[in-house]
Amino acid sequence: MARTASGTLARVESALLALLLLACDPALPPQPTPSEYELGLWVWSNLPATDAAAAAALIELARDTSVTSLYMQAQTLVYDAPDALQQLVVRAAAANVQVELLIGRPEWARADQAGEPIQLVGDLVAFIAKAKGPRAVALQLNIEPHGLPEWSAARAQLLLDLLDLLDKLQPIAHKAGIALHFDMPTWYDSIAVTRLGQTRPMSEWVIDAVDTAVLMDYDDDLPDLLDRISSELAYADKVHKRLIVGVETQCGLDNDLTFCEEGRTALRATLAQLHAALKLHPAYAGQAIHHWKSLAELPK
């Protein structure tokens, strides 16, 4: 027993020394310190990885708006410019901002298209695994089958196929120790899906299938924001899953869906009120803003 305890202590001391040496190596910038509550920002552009000025502007915006996580579009960069993508991860980490790799196409909800996301997730996992220094912390899926022309006629099958895909992707990510997140419309709670002998809201199936659901809770009114996510929040609390609440800043939409006309000050105030209302919920993990370019243009 004494030899076992001594050996365990030695292994712990060795691991701590290795971590200390890693932290002190100037060639390996530290991973960002995880925040208790995330403030994410969707980045639907390759520019921050391929253009130094765009990268600087994005990092500065993240600092100005207290963003802690960038949801960085990655599905072409991982093949065309992997070194540039990793450099953005490193640059963000230096500003204490983490990166999640964002991918998605509506077509991936079709069963015959599943091979593409399965291959891509495997390639992204390999990209993260070989990174030196800071690494992307999660994979984020944005698969919206309601954008497909057959949605009205084939909704039930598309949703079943999407859930089958999530069941295939989660083990690939988890085997590598990488979290899988999913952007989900708040109205998924109104669609009943029968699967595996059970009929439940689509929102519950998705929450079960991923580590974090990022709710696209696009409204500019606090009571409405809270009302739209009430069922998802109650379920996620019950099953110990994480929820991020996303809001919209894009112009050209209905005024009640976006903070475009209210501006950045109103957005900040509403997010603070939203946080105060949700922070006691175990599932609540933070907020997100859609998206980089529209937030940058949002009046202060």
Secondary structure, 3 states (H helix, E strand, C coil): CHHHHHHHHHHHHHHHHHHHHHHHCCCCCCCCCCCCCEEEEEECCCHHHHCHHHHHHHHHHHHHHCCCEEEEECCCHHHHCHHHHHHHHHHHHHCCCEEEEEECCHHHHCHHHCHHHHHHHHHHHHHHHCCCCCCCCEEEECCCHHHCCCHHHHHHHHHHHHHHHHHHHHHHHHHCCCEEEEEEEHHHHHCEEEECCEEEEHHHHHHHHCCEEEEECCCCCHHHHHHHCHHHHHHHHHHCCEEEEEEECCCCCCHHHCCCCCCHHHHHHHHHHHHHHHCCCCCEEEEEEECHHHHHHCCC
